[in-house]
Amino acid sequence: MKIRFYVSASGRVPVADYLRELPTDRAEPVYAALKDLGLNGLEGAEVKARHIEGKLWELKFSIDRVFYIVVTGPEMVLLHAYKKQGQKAPPRELEVARKRMRETLGKD
């Protein structure tokens, strides 16, 4: 599976920026899981995914979460990352992911 990062109109790459800011002990498992996804796809990878709505999904890494969509190819686009702080994804985090999903799919 090909994995790519969402890039904003200004050229920012928010998920990559988020991951670079993580302490090494939190970042390394995320990078390892993304590598595993790239090699083995969603079925073979040892990472938990949760369906949010429509094409929007969430990867679960300990306390870090990454929203993504799968587009043709198969190609995964990492849209938004945040630190989990409660049972549900915060509405603000979901809205950011939805907006980036619409932009990526050309529906905005």
PASE-309747 format. One line per 3 residues: for each residue y, x, z of N, C-alpha, C, O. Coordinates in nm, 3 decimals, padded with zeros to 5 digits. Example, Ala and Ser with C-alpha at 12.3 -4.5 7.8 and 13.67 -1.06 7.14 Angstrom:
-00.569 01.319 00.780 -00.450 01.230 00.780 -00.330 01.320 00.780 -00.332 01.424 00.846 ~ -00.225 01.285 00.708 -00.106 01.367 00.714 00.003 01.290 00.787 00.114 01.341 00.804
# end
This chain:
-00.117 00.085 00.000 00.000 00.000 00.000 00.124 00.089 00.000 00.132 00.187 00.075 ~ 00.218 00.055 -00.083 00.344 00.128 -00.086 00.436 00.070 00.022 00.446 -00.052 00.037 ~ 00.501 00.157 00.097 00.593 00.114 00.202 00.731 00.167 00.167 00.750 00.286 00.141
00.827 00.076 00.167 00.964 00.121 00.145 01.055 00.056 00.248 01.021 -00.046 00.308 ~ 01.170 00.117 00.266 01.267 00.070 00.364 01.376 -00.010 00.295 01.421 00.024 00.185 ~ 01.418 -00.116 00.360 01.534 -00.193 00.313 01.655 -00.100 00.314 01.674 -00.023 00.408
01.736 -00.107 00.208 01.859 -00.029 00.198 01.974 -00.127 00.183 01.972 -00.211 00.093 ~ 02.074 -00.117 00.269 02.189 -00.208 00.264 02.277 -00.175 00.144 02.262 -00.071 00.080 ~ 02.368 -00.266 00.115 02.461 -00.245 00.004 02.545 -00.119 00.023 02.588 -00.057 -00.074
02.567 -00.081 00.149 02.647 00.040 00.178 02.561 00.167 00.177 02.613 00.277 00.196 ~ 02.429 00.151 00.155 02.341 00.267 00.150 02.274 00.301 00.282 02.199 00.399 00.289 ~ 02.298 00.222 00.386 02.231 00.246 00.514 02.084 00.206 00.506 02.047 00.117 00.429
02.002 00.272 00.585 01.859 00.241 00.593 01.830 00.211 00.741 01.786 00.300 00.814 ~ 01.853 00.087 00.784 01.851 00.055 00.927 01.720 00.084 00.999 01.723 00.132 01.113 ~ 01.605 00.057 00.938 01.479 00.082 01.007 01.458 00.233 01.026 01.416 00.277 01.133
01.486 00.311 00.924 01.474 00.457 00.936 01.570 00.509 01.043 01.534 00.597 01.121 ~ 01.692 00.455 01.046 01.789 00.494 01.148 01.736 00.463 01.288 01.745 00.546 01.378 ~ 01.680 00.344 01.305 01.623 00.302 01.434 01.511 00.398 01.476 01.508 00.444 01.590
01.421 00.427 01.384 01.307 00.514 01.417 01.351 00.656 01.453 01.293 00.718 01.541 ~ 01.453 00.706 01.385 01.503 00.841 01.415 01.562 00.849 01.556 01.561 00.956 01.617 ~ 01.612 00.739 01.608 01.673 00.737 01.740 01.572 00.723 01.854 01.606 00.742 01.971
01.448 00.689 01.820 01.347 00.670 01.924 01.306 00.803 01.987 01.309 00.906 01.920 ~ 01.269 00.801 02.114 01.210 00.921 02.175 01.079 00.952 02.102 01.014 00.861 02.050 ~ 01.040 01.076 02.099 00.921 01.120 02.027 00.796 01.042 02.067 00.716 01.007 01.981
00.778 01.015 02.197 00.657 00.946 02.241 00.648 00.802 02.189 00.539 00.747 02.183 ~ 00.760 00.742 02.152 00.758 00.607 02.091 00.757 00.615 01.940 00.699 00.529 01.874 ~ 00.820 00.716 01.883 00.830 00.728 01.737 00.698 00.771 01.673 00.660 00.718 01.568
00.628 00.866 01.734 00.506 00.919 01.673 00.401 00.813 01.643 00.345 00.814 01.534 ~ 00.371 00.719 01.736 00.272 00.616 01.704 00.317 00.524 01.589 00.234 00.477 01.511 ~ 00.446 00.500 01.580 00.497 00.415 01.473 00.479 00.485 01.339 00.429 00.425 01.244
00.517 00.612 01.331 00.500 00.687 01.206 00.352 00.697 01.169 00.318 00.686 01.051 ~ 00.265 00.718 01.267 00.121 00.727 01.240 00.068 00.594 01.186 -00.012 00.593 01.092 ~ 00.112 00.484 01.244 00.067 00.352 01.199 00.120 00.323 01.059 00.048 00.264 00.978
00.243 00.362 01.029 00.297 00.340 00.894 00.219 00.423 00.791 00.195 00.377 00.680 ~ 00.182 00.544 00.830 00.101 00.627 00.740 -00.034 00.560 00.716 -00.083 00.555 00.603 ~ -00.095 00.509 00.823 -00.222 00.439 00.813 -00.210 00.316 00.722 -00.298 00.290 00.641
-00.101 00.242 00.736 -00.077 00.126 00.648 -00.069 00.169 00.502 -00.126 00.104 00.414 ~ 00.001 00.277 00.478 00.014 00.326 00.342 -00.120 00.365 00.281 -00.143 00.342 00.163 ~ -00.206 00.423 00.362 -00.338 00.467 00.314 -00.440 00.354 00.304 -00.517 00.348 00.208
-00.440 00.265 00.402 -00.546 00.165 00.415 -00.504 00.021 00.394 -00.589 -00.069 00.394 ~ -00.375 -00.004 00.376 -00.328 -00.142 00.361 -00.334 -00.217 00.493 -00.374 -00.162 00.596 ~ -00.294 -00.341 00.489 -00.288 -00.422 00.611 -00.425 -00.452 00.669 -00.441 -00.460 00.791
-00.526 -00.469 00.583 -00.659 -00.503 00.632 -00.725 -00.386 00.705 -00.796 -00.407 00.803 ~ -00.703 -00.265 00.658 -00.770 -00.149 00.715 -00.692 -00.078 00.823 -00.748 00.004 00.896 ~ -00.565 -00.106 00.835 -00.481 -00.034 00.931 -00.504 -00.085 01.073 -00.539 -00.201 01.095
-00.485 00.004 01.168 -00.500 -00.033 01.308 -00.364 -00.060 01.370 -00.319 00.011 01.460 ~ -00.299 -00.162 01.319 -00.170 -00.204 01.372 -00.172 -00.356 01.377 -00.231 -00.421 01.291 ~ -00.106 -00.412 01.476 -00.103 -00.558 01.489 00.015 -00.615 01.411 00.127 -00.565 01.419
-00.014 -00.719 01.337 00.090 -00.789 01.262 00.091 -00.935 01.306 -00.014 -00.992 01.339 ~ 00.207 -00.995 01.305 00.221 -01.135 01.344 00.304 -01.206 01.240 00.410 -01.158 01.201 ~ 00.255 -01.320 01.193 00.330 -01.399 01.097 00.445 -01.469 01.168 00.426 -01.531 01.273
00.564 -01.458 01.111 00.682 -01.522 01.170 00.708 -01.655 01.099 00.705 -01.761 01.161 ~ 00.733 -01.647 00.968 00.758 -01.767 00.887 00.762 -01.726 00.740 00.807 -01.616 00.707 ~ 00.717 -01.812 00.653 00.723 -01.782 00.510 00.666 -01.645 00.479 00.552 -01.615 00.513
00.747 -01.560 00.415 00.704 -01.424 00.381 00.734 -01.323 00.491 00.697 -01.206 00.480 ~ 00.800 -01.367 00.597 00.843 -01.276 00.704 00.732 -01.253 00.806 00.674 -01.347 00.860 ~ 00.704 -01.125 00.832 00.603 -01.081 00.928 00.663 -00.978 01.023 00.771 -00.926 01.000
00.589 -00.951 01.130 00.634 -00.854 01.229 00.520 -00.758 01.262 00.408 -00.801 01.290 ~ 00.549 -00.629 01.258 00.455 -00.527 01.305 00.484 -00.500 01.451 00.600 -00.492 01.492 ~ 00.377 -00.487 01.532 00.393 -00.468 01.675 00.346 -00.328 01.714 00.230 -00.292 01.696
00.439 -00.251 01.768 00.411 -00.115 01.816 00.457 -00.107 01.960 00.576 -00.092 01.985 ~ 00.368 -00.118 02.054 00.404 -00.110 02.194 00.525 -00.200 02.220 00.513 -00.322 02.212 ~ 00.642 -00.142 02.251 00.760 -00.225 02.276 00.853 -00.234 02.155 00.955 -00.302 02.160
00.818 -00.165 02.048 00.902 -00.169 01.928 00.842 -00.265 01.826 00.720 -00.276 01.812 ~ 00.930 -00.334 01.755 00.889 -00.431 01.655 00.961 -00.401 01.524 01.076 -00.356 01.524 ~ 00.891 -00.425 01.412 00.950 -00.407 01.281 00.919 -00.530 01.196 00.802 -00.562 01.174
01.022 -00.598 01.149 01.004 -00.710 01.058 00.984 -00.657 00.918 01.046 -00.558 00.879 ~ 00.897 -00.723 00.842 00.870 -00.679 00.706 00.830 -00.797 00.617 00.799 -00.906 00.666 ~ 00.832 -00.772 00.487 00.777 -00.865 00.389 00.687 -00.784 00.297 00.701 -00.662 00.285
00.595 -00.852 00.232 00.512 -00.789 00.130 00.553 -00.849 -00.004 00.553 -00.971 -00.022 ~ 00.587 -00.762 -00.096 00.623 -00.806 -00.231 00.514 -00.760 -00.326 00.417 -00.697 -00.283 ~ 00.527 -00.790 -00.452 00.421 -00.759 -00.548 00.387 -00.611 -00.548 00.473 -00.526 -00.525
00.263 -00.583 -00.575 00.227 -00.444 -00.592 00.099 -00.400 -00.529 00.023 -00.340 -00.605 ~ 00.059 -00.417 -00.408 00.138 -00.467 -00.295 00.234 -00.360 -00.242 00.203 -00.242 -00.234 ~ 00.349 -00.407 -00.208 00.454 -00.321 -00.155 00.513 -00.388 -00.032 00.552 -00.504 -00.036
00.520 -00.313 00.077 00.577 -00.362 00.202 00.721 -00.311 00.212 00.748 -00.194 00.187 ~ 00.813 -00.401 00.248 00.952 -00.362 00.269 00.983 -00.382 00.417 00.976 -00.493 00.468 ~ 01.018 -00.273 00.485 01.054 -00.277 00.627 01.200 -00.318 00.636 01.288 -00.246 00.590
01.226 -00.433 00.697 01.358 -00.494 00.696 01.444 -00.463 00.818 01.562 -00.432 00.806 ~ 01.383 -00.471 00.936 01.463 -00.463 01.059 01.373 -00.422 01.175 01.258 -00.466 01.182 ~ 01.423 -00.339 01.264 01.348 -00.295 01.382 01.429 -00.321 01.507 01.552 -00.316 01.505
01.359 -00.348 01.616 01.426 -00.370 01.744 01.328 -00.344 01.858 01.207 -00.336 01.837 ~ 01.383 -00.331 01.977 01.303 -00.311 02.098 01.274 -00.447 02.161 01.366 -00.524 02.189 ~ 01.148 -00.474 02.182 01.106 -00.601 02.242 01.155 -00.606 02.386 01.138 -00.511 02.462
01.215 -00.721 02.423 01.264 -00.734 02.560 01.222 -00.865 02.624 01.259 -00.892 02.739 ~ 01.147 -00.946 02.552 01.102 -01.074 02.608 00.982 -01.125 02.531 00.927 -01.055 02.446 ~ 00.943 -01.249 02.561 00.827 -01.308 02.496 00.848 -01.330 02.347 00.760 -01.299 02.267
00.963 -01.385 02.311 00.991 -01.419 02.172 01.092 -01.322 02.112 01.169 -01.257 02.182 ~ 01.089 -01.315 01.980 01.191 -01.235 01.910 01.326 -01.304 01.931 01.337 -01.426 01.913 ~ 01.428 -01.228 01.968 01.560 -01.287 01.988 01.614 -01.347 01.858 01.594 -01.290 01.750
01.682 -01.461 01.867 01.736 -01.526 01.747 01.823 -01.433 01.661 01.817 -01.441 01.539 ~ 01.902 -01.347 01.724 01.988 -01.256 01.648 01.904 -01.161 01.564 01.935 -01.135 01.447 ~ 01.796 -01.108 01.623 01.709 -01.015 01.550 01.641 -01.086 01.433 01.628 -01.030 01.324
01.596 -01.208 01.458 01.533 -01.287 01.351 01.631 -01.315 01.237 01.594 -01.307 01.120 ~ 01.753 -01.347 01.270 01.851 -01.378 01.166 01.883 -01.256 01.080 01.898 -01.268 00.959 ~ 01.892 -01.139 01.142 01.913 -01.016 01.065 01.797 -00.995 00.968 01.819 -00.964 00.851
01.675 -01.013 01.017 01.557 -00.996 00.931 01.556 -01.099 00.818 01.525 -01.065 00.704 ~ 01.590 -01.223 00.848 01.594 -01.329 00.744 01.698 -01.296 00.636 01.671 -01.311 00.517 ~ 01.814 -01.250 00.679 01.920 -01.216 00.583 01.873 -01.103 00.491 01.891 -01.111 00.369
01.814 -01.000 00.548 01.766 -00.887 00.467 01.650 -00.929 00.377 01.636 -00.877 00.266 ~ 01.568 -01.022 00.424 01.460 -01.073 00.342 01.516 -01.145 00.219 01.471 -01.123 00.107 ~ 01.616 -01.231 00.242 01.677 -01.304 00.130 01.740 -01.207 00.031 01.726 -01.225 -00.090
01.808 -01.104 00.081 01.868 -01.004 -00.009 01.759 -00.933 -00.090 01.774 -00.915 -00.211 ~ 01.652 -00.893 -00.024 01.544 -00.820 -00.090 01.476 -00.905 -00.197 01.440 -00.855 -00.304 ~ 01.458 -01.032 -00.166 01.390 -01.122 -00.260 01.486 -01.179 -00.365 01.445 -01.254 -00.453
01.615 -01.143 -00.353 01.713 -01.190 -00.450 01.752 -01.335 -00.433 01.784 -01.404 -00.530 ~ 01.748 -01.382 -00.309 01.781 -01.522 -00.280 01.906 -01.533 -00.195 01.919 -01.628 -00.117 ~ 01.997 -01.439 -00.209 02.120 -01.445 -00.127 02.240 -01.417 -00.215 02.353 -01.417 -00.166
# end
